[in-house]
Amino acid sequence: MPVVTVESLKPPSGDPSPMLTALPADLAAAIGCDQGDVWVYFCEVAAVSVGGERRDFHGHSPVVTVRARAWRSEEQVRAGMKAVASSVARTLGVPVEDVWVHWLELPPGRVFAGGEFR
């Protein structure tokens, strides 16, 4: 089950709900999993500084971390990262070039969920 964390300033609309709805569907389609298996967390950051200069919403880069089990192919991972970046850009209203996506693979036995190691 991929777990996605999006760290960003609050969108101008004030509501990240469109992203929380679109992102699971977009990622699931890209990597071939069930949409219900994709968890998304939106973590609002209070301020962003790049090189010591404070940035407002238009000019900052949302940072996205995807944590997923390590059995997917390189093509699936790349498709997933691209889908995540596109979804975040589209729903938050930022250029896709400004979205940073990190994919962290979790090897077998390094996840504890449902009361067991997976």
CORCOR-V276645 format. One record per run of one state. SS is the DSSP state (A for helix, B for strand, O for the rest). FROM is the first residue (numbers start at 1). LEN is the number of residues. If there is no record, write none. Layout:
ss/from/len
SS/FROM/LEN
SS/FROM/LEN
This chain:
ss/from/len
O/1/2
B/3/6
O/9/8
A/17/15
O/32/3
A/35/3
O/38/1
B/39/6
O/45/3
B/48/3
O/51/2
B/53/3
O/56/7
B/63/7
O/70/4
A/74/19
O/93/3
A/96/3
O/99/1
B/100/7
O/107/5
B/112/2
O/114/2
B/116/2
O/118/1
